């Protein structure tokens, strides 16, 4: 066997080899049948072949107006070529100079629609937007952006203006998304510190296990009034709670009061076990915290409600002898830390839903994108950046671990809340 064949065979056997998928090929016929905007969008993604395609697109329109060069003119409107003018088209966040063909007719100069679209850039420049979102400042954009020979760099003011426009569009998209068709089972609510403010973010988990970020609200603290208005806004956008929800929160009293006020008998609450554990041990001497933390974690890790509650009550009795403050912390919302145990699903899906870690992860990723801003000028800027970051993060969210048990969870929630149709859903879940 030749060396090349051996290398090829080894490559096929290698576990590290990773196929990224088949490349998408557009045929000449498909390209010709595309709408103008679709052809232009495809052209913008090709460099340097894109420049050749630009001239082909311009020539296509010139031929449709003035006919093939040197051909006999038929009767009708007299359009003819009239040299070229200098112009530019948008490629990868930069301007590239080209020669634009001119066409004249009985009424004078004829504007080429294809050039106007290519010159404007066709709306939101995703590459420029992502470069700024991922940390390239407007001042350094011209130097840091990918260079195209002959390209004209964009000024910092142009980059800043276009990012503002793009992120404003992202904010509108985020705030106006219709939630009607979401078959929601779980709702996570948690606050994120954002400069001097708090941003309360809502993330939903559908019956399929897919995650979607539902929205956020800016507030000074996680107070009941603001959060209640926020939850009502989700309902106004179509969020369906007819099958009940499991709402996962930390220990915030404002969040809990808002859920009780707005969702009433449409939600059961799972308090974050991690927050509860840390709140309890914070009352204890530092040298003893590790031991108590481990005991609480093992107690919460028991698979059934009776076992977990029995172990936690033992810990409570011991804490009562040494620290009443720790006992009061454990007692506050005690039963709601065991909601998944009480529903009989902790062993199956507790790993994913016993804490607010899913939303904490989203907050961490948002911080990576927004933390580079040195100075927040106003509320609109904060909301634009956060919306842009969340919409960028959302497609990367993985399906919930244990999602196959979500139908059973929904049936258990409906039974707990005595909502109609619980028996039918329980049969389907089984």
Buried (B, 14 or more C-beta within 10 A) or exposed (E): EEEEEEEEEEEEEEEEEEEEEEEEEEEEEEBEEEEEEEBBBBBBEEBEEBBEBBEEBBEEBBEEBBBEEEEEEEEEEEBEBBEEEEBBBBBBBBBBEBEBBBBBBEEEEBEBEBBEBBBEBBEBBEBBBBBBBEEBBBEEBBEEBEEBEEBEBBEBEBBBEBBBBBBBBBBEEBEEBEBEEBEBBBBBBBBBEBEEBBBBBBBBBBBEBBBBBBBBBBBEEBBBEBBBEBBBBBBEBEBBBEBBBBBBBBBBEBBBBBBBBBBEEBBBBBBBBBBBBBBBBEBBEEEEBEEBBEBBEEBBBBEEBEEBBEBBEEBBEBBEEEBEEBBEBBEBBBEBBBBBBBBBBBBBBBBBBBBBBBBBEBBEBBBEBBEBBEEBEEEEBBBBBBBBBBBBBBEEBEEBEBBEBBBBBBBBBBBBBEBEEBEEBBEEBE
